[in-house]
Amino acid sequence: MALDKAVALAALPPESVQATKRLLRAHTQETVQAALALEAESFHALRRGPAAQAAFARFFKR
């Protein structure tokens, strides 16, 4: 079970994993509103990245 989770985590785009880690840390250090603003900023930046664009292309190709 843990190995399966590790394999799934390793398959994710590194930029997204790093953003998630940063966001999780931010939630404990900042107000909820500031963390939500950071989350929205990260989401918008990541969705324009190559990993997201490739995922969107695969999804819409169906």
N, C-alpha and C positions, 0 to 999 in steps of 0.2 A: 504494500500500500504506500509506504513512504517513498519507495523507489519510483513507483508510478507517478506520484506527485512531483518528484524531482525531475523526472523525464519530461513531464508536461510543462513544468516551469522553465526548463532549459530550452524548450521548443518555442517559447514566447520571444517576441522581439525584445532585444536588450534595452532599447530606449523606453519601452513601455514598463518593463520591470523596474528600471531605475526611477521612472516617474512615479510609479506606485509606491516604492520605498520612500521616496522623498515626501509624497503626499501623506503617507501613514505617519511619518515623523512630524510633519507639519501640524497634523491634527492634535498632537499632544502639546505642541509648543505655542500655538497661535489660537486666536478665537475661531469659532466655527465659521463665521462669515469670511474671514481672511483665508481660511483653508479652502472654503468653497470657491473663492475667487481664484486661488492658485490652481485648484482642480480644473476649473473651466479653462483657464489659460493653458494648462498642460494638455487638456483634451483637444483644444483647437490646434495647438502646435503639432501634436502627435497625429491628428487625423490628416494633416497635410504631408506627413512623412512617407517615405517609400514603403515601409511595412504596411501601413494602413491603406495606401493606394493599391498595393498588390492584393490585399485582402478584399477590398471593395471590388476590384476587377474580377477576382475569383467568384465572389458572391453574385455579381450581376451577369456573369458569363452563363449562369445556369439557365 
